[in-house]
Amino acid sequence: MGSIKRIDRAVLRFNNSAACKVGPSLDEQEEIVFRVASTPMGDPVELVTDDREVDFRGDYDRQARLVLSHNVPLPCSVTCLSLRGITADV
């Protein structure tokens, strides 16, 4: 606690989910893709129960944060969140 750190990778476990965004703040969000490329665009997105690994683009800071959000009316259920971080001795 109190040291300068950065989250560089996050693994999120989803349960019956179809939409989610992740980032260091609400202004800097990256969408996690759930749609399989072989699914026709007219078909609905299938609900995913799986782990997704995200390379995180946060900066070095004393308070490393991860913000999850979504802005579409699709389910998002996160059952586990694992973060890998890097600390710096200053």
C-alpha positions, -999 to +999 in steps of 0.1 A: +000+000+000+012+035-008+038+024-034+037+034-070+021+006-090+004-002-123-021-030-133-009-045-165-032-075-169-066-085-157-085-118-160-122-116-156-145-146-151-179-140-166-211-159-160-239-157-187-226-123-199-228-105-232-213-070-227-186-053-206-161-025-208-129-022-187-104+005-181-086+027-155-115+052-154-149+057-170-133+080-196-108+054-208-128+022-214-121-007-238-149-030-248-145-067-243-157-086-274-181-114-267-195-119-302-178-148-321-167-137-356-186-166-372-220-155-358-241-136-384-248-100-375-286-106-374-283-133-347-283-124-310-251-125-290-247-158-271-242-155-234-207-163-224-195-182-193-157-180-196-125-162-186-113-132-206-078-119-203-073-081-209-040-063-213-046-033-191-034+002-201-033+019-168-006+044-157+017+042-127-001+056-097-004+052-059-039+040-063-042+014-092-079+012-102-099-010-125-134+002-135-160-021-151-190-007-169-213-012-199-239+009-216-261-016-235-291-035-221-272-069-221-263-090-190-229-086-173-221-109-144-184-110-131-178-138-107-140-134-103-114-107-110-077-114-109-052-086-114-015-086-121+004-055-112+039-040-113+053-020-085+081+006-086+105+014-058+108+052-056 
